[in-house]
Amino acid sequence: MVSSSRAVHRCDILGVGAFSDMPDGLFRSYLSPAYIAAQAQVATWMTEAGLQTHVDAVGNLIGRYAGAADGPPLIIGSHLDSVRDAGRYDGPLGIVLGIECVAELHRQGRLMPFPIEIYAFGDEEGSRFPVAMVTSRAVAGTLGAIDAEMMDAAGVTLEEAMAAYRKAIGAESGGGLHLEQARHGPALAYVEAHIEQGPVLESHGLAVGTVTGIAAQKRFSLTVTGQAGHAGTNSMALRRDPLAAAATMMVAAEELACAAGENHVATVGTLSVSPGAPNVVPGSVTFSLDVRAASDAACAILAEAIIDRFQSVAASRHVEIAHTLLHDLPASPCAAELIELMDGAIAAEGGKPMQLMSGAGHDAMILSSLCPTAMLFIRCRGGVSHNPSESVTSADTEIAQRVLLRFIENLGELHSA
């Protein structure tokens, strides 16, 4: 088998230089120059592994390995984009491990009873535009209407970014987004290998684990509006300070999530203050709220409780609050038969099967509307992710690669009859 240390090395290659939009760290945003460079490099690795490559209407890179028979493919995927100041393995590791598995099949001259497609999805993180998972939702056919005029932080619209991307890769533009053209036909299954982004596997001394499902999540944008004024002349008792109100709201969100128990989380990750001067009481504050829980009902209950508390805080502080639901992703259970197949692959490779839920969102939760899904988690040091300190070992990725290949082979045996 091809050494999986190469998989780690390839992720490290993608973490620096032309593959990042920032000079002193990793940030690879959807459709950016760094994204284009990374796609070109991954396409080269795909071609070397025996895959035929192309780019779809939303900018996903796809490699296809023919099967002994044509028909619905097994899709292996993860994402190529990153958060700002990211680690190197969140997303790309799953893509590279898929490539390495196909490379081994190609080396042996073996074909599965079905084609294999490897997807390098472009927009899982939502780190450039105000929505996430655009590219996997387009593939699954669940994207719906999308605002082509939505802007990134630099004022570039999605339509402008797509036009520039198509020009850069030498693709026909044709005008417009045409995102519906990325929709996939029937698929046999989808499997995604991904770092755990949590400490459970490490705490149990295990290299890999089987994911049973992905938590439900709701994401909001909230704007608190008060009255801007001079910092020196506005009486504390008479102020309508939206930032002080927002701070109280954030603490309340934390308290409510903690009280809700295990598998409930609430996070405020962005904050914008206007006018943003040190000697001016703010006039408005916009912040994000991310709520997750194991079930749709639990997520909805927690989100409603937090929004209700925010409204109470706003009323008591004489400010106004408005909220917009940016996305509402249901809990996504993995397919029972694929969970069993993954557990079996782990056991066959000498591991101890362990099942765990994912609190993080993944492209797998979107692809579940297209076909049965499975996920393999890989231990990461300290459970740290979305951070430059993100770390995996070659030994763990070797185990993951063997398990993933065994999973593919076992799925092939099921469909060879």
Order of alpha helices (4+ residues) and beta strands (2+ residues): alpha-alpha-beta-beta-beta-alpha-beta-alpha-alpha-beta-alpha-beta-beta-beta-alpha-beta-beta-beta-beta-alpha-beta-beta-alpha-beta-alpha-beta-alpha
